[in-house]
Amino acid sequence: MPAVCHATETRFASSSHHDAVWVAATMLPQELLDLIIGHLDGDIPSLKSCALTSTAFLPSSQKGIFSRIYVSSIPPSSLRGHTFENLYTLLSASPHIAPLITSFELSLHHQSEESEFEKIPLLLHLLCNVHRFFLLSATNLIFEWKTLPVRVQESLVAFWQASDIIDLQIEAMGHMPFDEGSRLRMGGWGSLKHLSILWSSPERLWERGSLRSPQLESLTVGYFNLDLIKYAGLDISFLRRFSAAIEIEDDASAVPKIQDFLARFQDTLEYLHLEMILHSQP
């Protein structure tokens, strides 16, 4: 979902009398925000004077508008303002906006040019207060992680590890290697509390023995093989919510494996949702 509209308090002041104000509750349509940002692409003077980004605009209203941002490598025509370059221009022109962004949704399109992806590191460099990060495919097709330029992969992982991310959601990303030998080893993610991997193909989860394995409170995995649990170094002793679709072999060992796994967090679990995908033995 794109950045949402919030009810905000808007203050209008006359140019000559700062105390002459009119306060009203209003809804700012998302289409209006997209249109403004899209038409002002590259026009830094206009962006600086734009009421939505000006320091004269009420901070409480700015916080509601910019708290969650959606950006795509190839946005649909209805979201023409949501591009890497436009957002980078906006944040560069109005640096006080970046700290307001606490949720960031990055949508990747498999038909994007490599040059478009190369803008991601520049954009991430400006984000300083993101706590929730969503990475997803822009279409109903799986986006292959390995198709991203190496520099972009490294910048994303470095950003995740250096930021105080508490909620990470990955959707429709293909072959992200979460093993110790990859860039996606995440033993340093001490702040992470909620992890969701949907319609993706994580080759492994975290390795055991990490010094700062995240103590997860919520884990959602869309599809994985139960045998991958032996690679998981995640601290799930505090897990309260667990949801997964688990691939199991249709044999007598399946149920004990699941029971052993669930026993690892049975004292704290408050919500459980499991879907079993049976594979018959040949």
Backbone as CSV, one residue per row, in Angstrom:
resi,resn,N_x,N_y,N_z,CA_x,CA_y,CA_z,C_x,C_y,C_z
1,MET,0.844,-1.186,0.000,0.000,0.000,0.000,0.878,1.235,0.000
2,PRO,0.471,2.291,-0.714,1.253,3.514,-0.720,1.130,4.251,0.596
3,ALA,1.911,5.312,0.728,1.827,6.152,1.910,0.387,6.604,2.088
4,VAL,-0.101,6.479,3.293,-1.525,6.662,3.518,-1.850,8.109,3.832
5,CYS,-3.130,8.449,3.650,-3.608,9.783,3.985,-4.028,9.789,5.444
6,HIS,-3.693,10.809,6.137,-4.086,10.956,7.526,-4.864,12.248,7.695
7,ALA,-5.782,12.261,8.646,-6.442,13.510,8.996,-5.405,14.401,9.659
8,THR,-5.231,15.576,9.138,-4.200,16.463,9.662,-4.786,17.816,9.995
9,GLU,-4.084,18.539,10.833,-4.478,19.896,11.180,-3.661,20.846,10.334
10,THR,-4.317,21.650,9.517,-3.632,22.546,8.605,-3.849,23.984,9.052
11,ARG,-2.769,24.762,9.105,-2.858,26.139,9.573,-2.487,27.083,8.436
12,PHE,-3.359,28.036,8.167,-3.120,29.023,7.132,-2.854,30.364,7.809
13,ALA,-1.743,31.022,7.473,-1.404,32.307,8.086,-1.246,33.355,7.008
14,SER,-1.694,34.578,7.291,-1.503,35.667,6.344,-0.040,36.042,6.308
15,SER,0.401,36.629,5.212,1.805,36.968,5.048,2.239,38.085,5.973
16,SER,1.296,38.917,6.433,1.668,40.069,7.243,1.389,39.889,8.723
17,HIS,0.481,38.995,9.071,0.141,38.802,10.480,0.222,37.314,10.812
18,HIS,1.245,36.935,11.594,1.428,35.525,11.918,0.359,35.020,12.881
19,ASP,-0.307,35.966,13.566,-1.312,35.528,14.521,-2.683,35.388,13.884
20,ALA,-2.791,35.744,12.618,-4.071,35.596,11.915,-4.098,34.227,11.270
21,VAL,-4.650,33.257,11.950,-4.620,31.888,11.473,-6.025,31.319,11.460
22,TRP,-6.163,30.330,10.602,-7.407,29.569,10.553,-7.037,28.101,10.618
23,VAL,-7.563,27.396,11.581,-7.224,26.001,11.785,-8.407,25.146,11.367
24,ALA,-8.138,24.136,10.583,-9.215,23.271,10.106,-8.707,21.856,9.966
25,ALA,-9.586,20.903,10.177,-9.249,19.503,9.951,-9.502,19.190,8.491
26,THR,-8.553,18.552,7.850,-8.695,18.279,6.421,-8.066,16.939,6.092
27,MET,-8.459,16.388,4.960,-7.854,15.169,4.446,-7.012,15.533,3.237
28,LEU,-5.784,15.086,3.216,-4.909,15.342,2.081,-4.884,14.094,1.210
29,PRO,-5.525,14.122,0.052,-5.565,12.933,-0.810,-4.167,12.513,-1.244
30,GLN,-3.943,11.209,-1.272,-2.642,10.708,-1.705,-2.333,11.157,-3.127
31,GLU,-3.351,11.237,-3.974,-3.133,11.668,-5.350,-2.541,13.076,-5.415
32,LEU,-2.949,13.931,-4.470,-2.419,15.292,-4.439,-0.937,15.287,-4.087
33,LEU,-0.574,14.481,-3.099,0.839,14.399,-2.726,1.669,13.877,-3.891
34,ASP,1.176,12.838,-4.556,1.899,12.271,-5.694,2.082,13.312,-6.791
35,LEU,1.011,14.060,-7.057,1.044,15.047,-8.134,2.054,16.155,-7.840
36,ILE,2.046,16.620,-6.605,2.967,17.698,-6.230,4.413,17.240,-6.355
37,ILE,4.721,16.100,-5.766,6.099,15.611,-5.796,6.524,15.291,-7.221
38,GLY,5.599,14.707,-8.012,5.934,14.350,-9.381,6.249,15.555,-10.244
39,HIS,5.445,16.613,-10.137,5.647,17.796,-10.975,6.836,18.638,-10.535
40,LEU,7.263,18.468,-9.283,8.384,19.264,-8.783,9.703,18.509,-8.848
41,ASP,9.736,17.418,-9.577,10.955,16.623,-9.690,12.108,17.494,-10.188
42,GLY,13.147,17.611,-9.394,14.328,18.363,-9.787,14.241,19.857,-9.547
43,ASP,13.060,20.350,-9.181,12.881,21.787,-8.951,13.062,22.072,-7.461
44,ILE,14.314,22.152,-7.037,14.612,22.292,-5.615,14.033,23.571,-5.015
45,PRO,14.124,24.731,-5.686,13.521,25.940,-5.095,12.032,25.786,-4.811
46,SER,11.314,25.143,-5.740,9.877,24.959,-5.527,9.612,23.985,-4.396
47,LEU,10.437,22.929,-4.322,10.263,21.966,-3.247,10.493,22.618,-1.888
48,LYS,11.479,23.514,-1.826,11.763,24.189,-0.564,10.614,25.086,-0.128
49,SER,9.909,25.655,-1.095,8.809,26.558,-0.759,7.470,25.844,-0.683
50,CYS,7.446,24.566,-1.022,6.200,23.795,-1.002,5.681,23.692,0.428
51,ALA,4.395,23.951,0.620,3.827,23.956,1.964,3.953,22.606,2.653
52,LEU,3.911,21.522,1.874,3.965,20.199,2.482,5.321,19.907,3.098
53,THR,6.380,20.512,2.556,7.719,20.229,3.057,8.330,21.405,3.800
54,SER,7.682,22.548,3.764,8.209,23.734,4.418,8.188,23.570,5.927
55,THR,9.177,24.171,6.593,9.195,24.128,8.056,8.031,24.909,8.647
56,ALA,7.377,25.749,7.815,6.214,26.490,8.298,4.985,25.599,8.407
57,PHE,5.003,24.470,7.714,3.880,23.534,7.779,3.892,22.852,9.148
58,LEU,2.743,22.656,9.745,2.684,22.115,11.098,3.450,20.799,11.214
59,PRO,4.380,20.687,12.173,5.132,19.435,12.348,4.227,18.228,12.567
60,SER,3.125,18.417,13.294,2.220,17.293,13.543,1.606,16.788,12.251
61,SER,1.324,17.693,11.320,0.765,17.295,10.039,1.818,16.613,9.180
62,GLN,3.026,17.156,9.173,4.107,16.537,8.407,4.378,15.120,8.904
63,LYS,4.316,14.936,10.199,4.571,13.608,10.759,3.558,12.598,10.250
64,GLY,2.302,13.004,10.151,1.278,12.100,9.646,1.430,11.809,8.173
65,ILE,1.837,12.821,7.401,1.946,12.659,5.954,3.118,11.768,5.572
66,PHE,4.256,11.990,6.210,5.491,11.349,5.769,5.910,10.151,6.616
67,SER,5.083,9.726,7.572,5.500,8.637,8.454,5.733,7.335,7.696
68,ARG,4.928,7.086,6.664,5.109,5.869,5.867,5.212,6.237,4.394
69,ILE,6.304,5.829,3.780,6.576,6.171,2.393,6.701,4.897,1.561
70,TYR,6.048,4.902,0.404,6.137,3.815,-0.564,6.867,4.334,-1.791
71,VAL,7.849,3.580,-2.279,8.586,3.985,-3.470,8.860,2.751,-4.318
72,SER,8.760,2.921,-5.646,8.889,1.789,-6.557,9.864,2.113,-7.674
73,SER,10.569,1.081,-8.158,11.508,1.286,-9.260,10.779,1.613,-10.560
74,ILE,9.602,1.050,-10.767,8.729,1.435,-11.883,7.321,1.570,-11.315
75,PRO,6.935,2.773,-10.862,5.616,2.929,-10.262,4.526,2.932,-11.315
76,PRO,3.315,2.502,-10.963,2.188,2.631,-11.891,1.899,4.096,-12.155
77,SER,1.166,4.367,-13.225,0.906,5.750,-13.622,0.194,6.544,-12.532
78,SER,-0.570,5.867,-11.690,-1.291,6.567,-10.629,-0.379,7.001,-9.490
79,LEU,0.868,6.499,-9.493,1.815,6.826,-8.428,3.078,7.431,-9.015
80,ARG,2.929,8.372,-9.914,4.083,8.885,-10.642,5.057,9.649,-9.748
81,GLY,4.629,10.028,-8.539,5.553,10.715,-7.650,6.426,9.785,-6.842
82,HIS,6.083,8.501,-6.857,6.783,7.547,-6.008,7.950,6.903,-6.760
83,THR,8.997,7.645,-7.007,10.196,7.098,-7.634,11.395,7.421,-6.764
84,PHE,12.472,6.655,-6.950,13.676,6.868,-6.158,14.199,8.289,-6.332
85,GLU,14.252,8.734,-7.593,14.817,10.052,-7.877,13.973,11.171,-7.279
86,ASN,12.654,11.053,-7.405,11.784,12.091,-6.855,11.901,12.175,-5.339
87,LEU,11.915,11.020,-4.692,12.010,11.026,-3.239,13.372,11.546,-2.783
88,TYR,14.416,11.173,-3.502,15.753,11.673,-3.167,15.799,13.198,-3.293
89,THR,15.197,13.726,-4.357,15.156,15.177,-4.550,14.391,15.858,-3.425
90,LEU,13.277,15.252,-3.046,12.459,15.811,-1.971,13.226,15.862,-0.657
91,LEU,13.880,14.757,-0.293,14.590,14.699,0.984,15.840,15.565,0.977
92,SER,16.470,15.693,-0.185,17.645,16.560,-0.283,17.256,18.021,-0.113
93,ALA,16.114,18.398,-0.694,15.664,19.784,-0.611,15.134,20.131,0.772
94,SER,14.563,19.145,1.459,13.961,19.382,2.780,14.460,18.320,3.751
95,PRO,15.681,18.462,4.254,16.282,17.417,5.096,15.535,17.162,6.396
96,HIS,14.689,18.097,6.834,13.947,17.872,8.075,12.831,16.846,7.891
97,ILE,12.558,16.441,6.639,11.509,15.452,6.375,11.993,14.031,6.668
98,ALA,13.250,13.729,6.364,13.766,12.360,6.485,13.533,11.744,7.863
99,PRO,13.769,12.448,8.978,13.526,11.832,10.288,12.069,11.480,10.549
100,LEU,11.149,12.043,9.768,9.728,11.750,9.955,9.346,10.395,9.372
101,ILE,10.177,9.860,8.485,9.879,8.588,7.821,10.271,7.444,8.740
102,THR,9.285,6.760,9.293,9.543,5.638,10.193,9.233,4.291,9.548
103,SER,8.409,4.293,8.500,8.103,3.071,7.750,8.433,3.311,6.282
104,PHE,9.190,2.383,5.700,9.649,2.570,4.324,9.372,1.300,3.536
105,GLU,8.651,1.450,2.428,8.270,0.313,1.590,8.959,0.439,0.242
106,LEU,9.827,-0.515,-0.060,10.631,-0.499,-1.281,10.134,-1.595,-2.216
107,SER,9.600,-1.182,-3.361,9.021,-2.107,-4.328,9.925,-2.194,-5.555
108,LEU,10.351,-3.402,-5.909,11.298,-3.607,-7.003,10.613,-4.285,-8.182
109,HIS,10.824,-3.738,-9.370,10.218,-4.261,-10.590,11.288,-4.973,-11.408
110,HIS,10.960,-6.169,-11.896,11.964,-6.968,-12.607,12.353,-6.367,-13.953
111,GLN,11.569,-5.418,-14.470,11.895,-4.780,-15.743,12.632,-3.448,-15.571
112,SER,12.973,-3.101,-14.351,13.680,-1.844,-14.119,15.098,-1.911,-14.667
113,GLU,15.595,-0.767,-15.128,16.978,-0.673,-15.566,17.902,-0.722,-14.351
114,GLU,19.103,-1.254,-14.558,20.064,-1.330,-13.460,20.389,0.055,-12.916
115,SER,20.377,1.059,-13.789,20.673,2.425,-13.359,19.652,2.932,-12.342
116,GLU,18.417,2.429,-12.434,17.389,2.830,-11.473,17.699,2.265,-10.096
117,PHE,18.135,0.997,-10.048,18.489,0.381,-8.773,19.685,1.069,-8.130
118,GLU,20.579,1.610,-8.947,21.783,2.250,-8.418,21.457,3.503,-7.607
119,LYS,20.225,4.000,-7.718,19.832,5.179,-6.948,19.441,4.819,-5.516
120,ILE,19.236,3.529,-5.256,18.781,3.110,-3.932,19.778,3.477,-2.837
121,PRO,21.097,3.205,-2.998,22.038,3.565,-1.927,22.012,5.047,-1.571
122,LEU,21.865,5.916,-2.568,21.804,7.350,-2.300,20.588,7.697,-1.447
123,LEU,19.481,7.034,-1.750,18.251,7.288,-1.008,18.356,6.779,0.426
124,LEU,18.894,5.573,0.596,19.018,4.999,1.933,19.903,5.847,2.827
125,HIS,20.882,6.502,2.229,21.818,7.328,3.001,21.107,8.473,3.713
126,LEU,19.954,8.892,3.189,19.220,10.011,3.777,18.223,9.571,4.845
127,LEU,17.901,8.287,4.892,16.910,7.787,5.845,17.591,7.484,7.178
128,CYS,17.117,8.101,8.234,17.815,7.999,9.519,16.936,7.527,10.670
129,ASN,15.646,7.305,10.414,14.753,6.986,11.528,13.756,5.887,11.172
130,VAL,14.126,5.010,10.255,13.220,3.951,9.801,13.230,2.791,10.795
131,HIS,12.050,2.388,11.240,11.909,1.263,12.163,11.213,0.063,11.518
132,ARG,10.501,0.317,10.426,9.800,-0.759,9.720,10.176,-0.684,8.242
133,PHE,10.636,-1.811,7.721,11.110,-1.841,6.336,10.400,-2.969,5.605
134,PHE,9.823,-2.628,4.442,9.104,-3.598,3.630,9.816,-3.700,2.281
135,LEU,10.219,-4.893,1.907,10.869,-5.142,0.617,10.013,-6.127,-0.154
136,LEU,9.553,-5.744,-1.341,8.633,-6.607,-2.064,8.775,-6.430,-3.563
137,SER,8.237,-7.416,-4.283,8.187,-7.349,-5.737,7.044,-6.436,-6.155
138,ALA,7.279,-5.652,-7.215,6.256,-4.717,-7.690,5.178,-5.410,-8.509
139,THR,5.381,-6.678,-8.858,4.405,-7.417,-9.656,4.050,-8.708,-8.936
140,ASN,3.250,-9.544,-9.601,2.918,-10.838,-9.021,3.977,-11.888,-9.332
141,LEU,5.102,-11.458,-9.871,6.224,-12.345,-10.157,7.283,-12.232,-9.063
142,ILE,8.023,-13.318,-8.861,9.123,-13.296,-7.904,10.250,-12.408,-8.429
143,PHE,10.745,-11.518,-7.587,11.907,-10.707,-7.949,13.146,-11.400,-7.403
144,GLU,14.085,-11.714,-8.278,15.289,-12.429,-7.867,16.288,-11.464,-7.225
145,TRP,16.603,-11.727,-5.975,17.543,-10.897,-5.226,18.887,-10.770,-5.941
146,LYS,19.338,-11.836,-6.567,20.660,-11.835,-7.202,20.728,-10.915,-8.418
147,THR,19.574,-10.464,-8.938,19.601,-9.553,-10.079,19.922,-8.118,-9.663
148,LEU,19.849,-7.824,-8.385,20.253,-6.504,-7.913,21.763,-6.354,-8.027
149,PRO,22.268,-5.199,-8.430,23.714,-4.979,-8.435,24.295,-5.241,-7.047
150,VAL,25.505,-5.771,-7.005,26.135,-6.120,-5.733,26.184,-4.914,-4.795
151,ARG,26.497,-3.757,-5.341,26.576,-2.549,-4.510,25.233,-2.246,-3.851
152,VAL,24.148,-2.495,-4.566,22.821,-2.236,-4.015,22.489,-3.261,-2.932
153,GLN,22.825,-4.533,-3.178,22.634,-5.555,-2.150,23.355,-5.166,-0.870
154,GLU,24.611,-4.769,-1.014,25.414,-4.425,0.153,24.850,-3.212,0.887
155,SER,24.351,-2.243,0.136,23.809,-1.043,0.779,22.529,-1.354,1.547
156,LEU,21.694,-2.234,0.990,20.471,-2.624,1.689,20.790,-3.354,2.988
157,VAL,21.686,-4.338,2.910,22.035,-5.105,4.101,22.696,-4.206,5.140
158,ALA,23.594,-3.334,4.690,24.254,-2.411,5.620,23.240,-1.490,6.292
159,PHE,22.254,-1.048,5.530,21.218,-0.179,6.097,20.400,-0.929,7.136
160,TRP,19.993,-2.156,6.810,19.212,-2.951,7.759,19.979,-3.187,9.049
161,GLN,21.260,-3.471,8.927,22.051,-3.801,10.105,22.393,-2.569,10.936
162,ALA,22.564,-1.426,10.282,22.949,-0.212,10.998,21.750,0.524,11.580
163,SER,20.576,0.288,11.047,19.375,0.995,11.499,18.723,0.246,12.657
164,ASP,17.837,0.948,13.353,17.092,0.325,14.446,15.806,-0.290,13.902
165,ILE,15.964,-1.229,12.975,14.809,-1.897,12.377,14.213,-2.867,13.390
166,ILE,12.933,-2.711,13.685,12.262,-3.649,14.573,11.309,-4.560,13.814
167,ASP,10.964,-4.171,12.587,9.993,-4.934,11.797,10.496,-5.013,10.359
168,LEU,10.799,-6.229,9.904,11.249,-6.444,8.527,10.279,-7.389,7.840
169,GLN,9.755,-6.964,6.683,8.852,-7.804,5.909,9.394,-7.940,4.497
170,ILE,9.616,-9.173,4.086,10.139,-9.483,2.758,9.087,-10.302,2.030
171,GLU,8.721,-9.857,0.831,7.647,-10.528,0.097,8.033,-10.704,-1.364
172,ALA,7.915,-11.946,-1.846,8.162,-12.287,-3.254,9.580,-11.938,-3.696
173,MET,10.550,-12.257,-2.834,11.964,-12.099,-3.171,12.575,-13.488,-3.332
174,GLY,13.178,-13.749,-4.466,13.694,-15.079,-4.743,15.139,-15.272,-4.334
175,HIS,15.414,-16.408,-3.699,16.764,-16.890,-3.403,17.616,-15.867,-2.664
176,MET,17.133,-15.496,-1.504,17.929,-14.652,-0.615,18.678,-15.575,0.343
177,PRO,19.987,-15.720,0.201,20.739,-16.678,1.014,21.024,-16.138,2.410
178,PHE,20.317,-16.664,3.403,20.485,-16.205,4.775,21.533,-17.031,5.524
179,ASP,22.563,-17.486,4.837,23.548,-18.307,5.526,24.739,-17.462,5.950
180,GLU,25.611,-18.067,6.732,26.720,-17.339,7.337,27.695,-16.808,6.305
181,GLY,27.762,-17.442,5.142,28.714,-17.010,4.137,28.210,-15.920,3.220
182,SER,26.984,-15.468,3.406,26.415,-14.478,2.496,26.399,-13.093,3.125
183,ARG,26.065,-12.104,2.308,25.926,-10.740,2.821,24.719,-10.617,3.744
184,LEU,23.819,-11.584,3.665,22.600,-11.514,4.458,22.716,-12.192,5.816
185,ARG,23.941,-12.512,6.247,24.083,-13.018,7.609,23.685,-11.874,8.545
186,MET,22.835,-12.151,9.498,22.232,-11.065,10.262,22.371,-11.255,11.761
187,GLY,23.535,-11.723,12.182,23.763,-11.895,13.604,23.795,-10.592,14.375
188,GLY,23.963,-9.465,13.681,24.036,-8.178,14.350,22.718,-7.460,14.480
189,TRP,21.636,-8.151,14.189,20.322,-7.507,14.206,19.694,-7.591,15.592
190,GLY,20.280,-6.923,16.558,19.757,-7.011,17.912,18.422,-6.337,18.113
191,SER,18.049,-5.389,17.233,16.805,-4.635,17.416,15.591,-5.328,16.809
192,LEU,15.797,-6.288,15.927,14.696,-6.899,15.186,13.761,-7.674,16.113
193,LYS,12.459,-7.383,16.005,11.453,-8.059,16.818,10.427,-8.808,15.974
194,HIS,10.175,-8.330,14.765,9.141,-8.923,13.919,9.733,-9.205,12.539
195,LEU,9.668,-10.458,12.124,10.207,-10.871,10.832,9.130,-11.605,10.050
196,SER,8.950,-11.201,8.791,7.982,-11.851,7.916,8.630,-12.091,6.563
197,ILE,8.616,-13.346,6.106,9.153,-13.708,4.795,8.049,-14.464,4.063
198,LEU,7.397,-13.795,3.107,6.246,-14.366,2.413,6.531,-14.540,0.930
199,TRP,6.093,-15.663,0.391,6.230,-15.953,-1.032,7.668,-15.723,-1.514
200,SER,8.599,-16.047,-0.667,10.007,-15.922,-1.001,10.656,-17.279,-0.821
201,SER,11.919,-17.360,-1.167,12.609,-18.643,-1.053,13.919,-18.458,-0.301
202,PRO,13.839,-18.220,1.008,15.067,-18.100,1.780,15.799,-19.436,1.805
203,GLU,17.045,-19.435,1.387,17.776,-20.694,1.305,18.159,-21.205,2.688
204,ARG,18.390,-20.281,3.607,18.609,-20.639,5.000,18.180,-19.459,5.855
205,LEU,17.922,-19.741,7.120,17.723,-18.647,8.054,19.056,-18.387,8.752
206,TRP,19.021,-17.697,9.851,20.285,-17.333,10.497,21.031,-18.556,11.022
207,GLU,22.360,-18.490,10.930,23.184,-19.568,11.457,23.199,-19.516,12.983
208,ARG,23.463,-20.647,13.585,23.620,-20.690,15.032,24.913,-19.991,15.431
209,GLY,24.962,-19.555,16.678,26.199,-19.021,17.206,26.407,-17.543,16.989
210,SER,25.448,-16.835,16.408,25.604,-15.403,16.207,25.656,-14.699,17.561
211,LEU,26.485,-13.672,17.652,26.672,-12.993,18.922,25.442,-12.183,19.316
212,ARG,24.745,-11.624,18.341,23.580,-10.789,18.621,22.385,-11.271,17.814
213,SER,22.021,-12.512,17.992,20.856,-13.027,17.284,19.608,-12.291,17.759
214,PRO,18.748,-11.890,16.832,17.543,-11.155,17.229,16.637,-12.001,18.114
215,GLN,16.086,-11.384,19.147,15.107,-12.048,19.996,13.722,-11.717,19.442
216,LEU,13.258,-12.572,18.549,12.006,-12.286,17.851,10.795,-12.466,18.751
217,GLU,9.812,-11.593,18.540,8.516,-11.732,19.180,7.469,-12.237,18.199
218,SER,7.727,-12.042,16.899,6.781,-12.466,15.867,7.550,-12.975,14.660
219,LEU,7.164,-14.139,14.156,7.821,-14.737,12.993,6.758,-15.291,12.052
220,THR,6.812,-14.854,10.796,5.907,-15.346,9.763,6.743,-15.815,8.585
221,VAL,6.585,-17.062,8.204,7.316,-17.619,7.071,6.300,-18.255,6.142
222,GLY,6.263,-17.767,4.899,5.234,-18.215,3.974,5.399,-19.637,3.497
223,TYR,6.656,-20.093,3.380,6.868,-21.439,2.842,8.308,-21.845,3.120
224,PHE,8.507,-22.939,3.822,9.867,-23.406,4.037,9.854,-24.886,4.408
225,ASN,10.990,-25.494,4.278,11.172,-26.892,4.630,11.568,-26.980,6.095
226,LEU,10.932,-27.864,6.827,11.185,-27.966,8.259,12.646,-28.279,8.564
227,ASP,13.335,-28.948,7.647,14.742,-29.272,7.877,15.611,-28.024,7.961
228,LEU,15.138,-26.894,7.434,15.922,-25.663,7.503,16.036,-25.137,8.923
229,ILE,15.201,-25.635,9.822,15.236,-25.166,11.201,16.608,-25.408,11.829
230,LYS,17.301,-26.442,11.396,18.604,-26.731,11.992,19.623,-25.645,11.703
231,TYR,19.342,-24.806,10.696,20.247,-23.705,10.390,19.847,-22.418,11.108
232,ALA,18.690,-22.418,11.732,18.160,-21.167,12.273,18.827,-20.825,13.594
233,GLY,19.526,-19.703,13.629,20.142,-19.237,14.860,19.316,-18.162,15.530
234,LEU,18.085,-17.981,15.080,17.219,-16.970,15.677,16.874,-17.354,17.104
235,ASP,16.857,-16.374,17.977,16.427,-16.594,19.350,14.906,-16.486,19.384
236,ILE,14.239,-17.624,19.434,12.773,-17.625,19.430,12.208,-17.995,20.799
237,SER,13.037,-17.891,21.820,12.575,-18.237,23.162,11.533,-17.252,23.679
238,PHE,11.435,-16.068,23.047,10.443,-15.074,23.455,9.333,-14.920,22.418
239,LEU,9.256,-15.847,21.483,8.296,-15.729,20.392,6.862,-15.797,20.908
240,ARG,6.050,-14.798,20.514,4.648,-14.750,20.926,3.694,-15.088,19.790
241,ARG,4.112,-14.827,18.541,3.261,-15.097,17.386,4.079,-15.834,16.333
242,PHE,3.527,-16.944,15.843,4.220,-17.720,14.812,3.211,-18.184,13.776
243,SER,3.524,-17.919,12.505,2.659,-18.319,11.400,3.536,-18.849,10.283
244,ALA,3.177,-20.010,9.724,4.030,-20.592,8.688,3.275,-21.621,7.864
245,ALA,3.750,-21.775,6.636,3.362,-22.902,5.795,4.590,-23.801,5.714
246,ILE,4.467,-25.016,6.209,5.616,-25.892,6.370,5.510,-27.080,5.426
247,GLU,6.579,-27.316,4.697,6.656,-28.472,3.810,7.187,-29.665,4.593
248,ILE,6.435,-30.746,4.621,6.857,-31.929,5.354,6.677,-33.158,4.475
249,GLU,7.462,-34.163,4.757,7.320,-35.443,4.071,6.189,-36.240,4.717
250,ASP,5.483,-36.965,3.901,4.350,-37.757,4.381,4.870,-39.052,4.983
251,ASP,5.503,-38.911,6.158,5.999,-40.106,6.836,5.846,-39.919,8.339
252,ALA,6.246,-40.923,9.087,6.016,-40.914,10.533,6.872,-39.900,11.272
253,SER,7.926,-39.385,10.639,8.834,-38.467,11.340,8.341,-37.026,11.340
254,ALA,7.326,-36.719,10.537,6.901,-35.329,10.377,6.352,-34.744,11.671
255,VAL,5.429,-35.447,12.308,4.788,-34.914,13.509,5.780,-34.688,14.643
256,PRO,6.667,-35.639,14.961,7.659,-35.371,16.016,8.546,-34.172,15.720
257,LYS,8.910,-33.957,14.459,9.735,-32.799,14.104,9.013,-31.500,14.432
258,ILE,7.737,-31.448,14.080,6.955,-30.241,14.348,6.786,-30.030,15.847
259,GLN,6.532,-31.111,16.569,6.376,-31.000,18.016,7.658,-30.498,18.672
260,ASP,8.791,-31.012,18.227,10.072,-30.570,18.787,10.307,-29.090,18.509
261,PHE,9.936,-28.656,17.307,10.131,-27.254,16.957,9.243,-26.348,17.805
262,LEU,7.964,-26.689,17.924,7.034,-25.852,18.682,7.377,-25.823,20.164
263,ALA,8.024,-26.867,20.650,8.391,-26.910,22.067,9.415,-25.847,22.430
264,ARG,10.102,-25.307,21.435,11.143,-24.318,21.698,10.573,-23.003,22.211
265,PHE,9.294,-22.730,21.940,8.713,-21.469,22.403,7.297,-21.657,22.933
266,GLN,6.997,-22.825,23.454,5.642,-23.109,23.909,5.244,-22.293,25.142
267,ASP,6.219,-21.825,25.917,5.892,-21.088,27.141,5.460,-19.649,26.866
268,THR,5.842,-19.108,25.730,5.539,-17.700,25.439,4.514,-17.520,24.325
269,LEU,4.233,-18.574,23.564,3.405,-18.444,22.370,1.968,-18.046,22.709
270,GLU,1.474,-17.006,22.015,0.104,-16.536,22.181,-0.743,-16.778,20.936
271,TYR,-0.088,-16.890,19.769,-0.821,-17.083,18.513,-0.038,-18.048,17.636
272,LEU,-0.750,-19.031,17.067,-0.110,-20.028,16.207,-0.994,-20.312,15.007
273,HIS,-0.392,-20.246,13.811,-1.105,-20.591,12.580,-0.158,-21.407,11.708
274,LEU,-0.520,-22.656,11.443,0.316,-23.544,10.646,-0.481,-24.131,9.491
275,GLU,0.169,-24.196,8.341,-0.373,-24.907,7.190,0.640,-25.974,6.798
276,MET,0.186,-27.214,6.725,1.073,-28.325,6.399,0.956,-28.676,4.916
277,ILE,2.087,-28.726,4.239,2.137,-29.102,2.830,2.805,-30.463,2.752
278,LEU,2.014,-31.496,2.471,2.522,-32.861,2.478,3.117,-33.238,1.131
279,HIS,4.275,-33.879,1.170,4.909,-34.418,-0.020,5.030,-35.927,0.162
280,SER,4.363,-36.671,-0.688,4.383,-38.129,-0.576,5.731,-38.683,-0.997
281,GLN,6.126,-39.741,-0.332,7.366,-40.419,-0.684,7.200,-41.116,-2.031
282,PRO,8.217,-41.082,-2.909,8.107,-41.755,-4.216,8.027,-43.257,-4.038
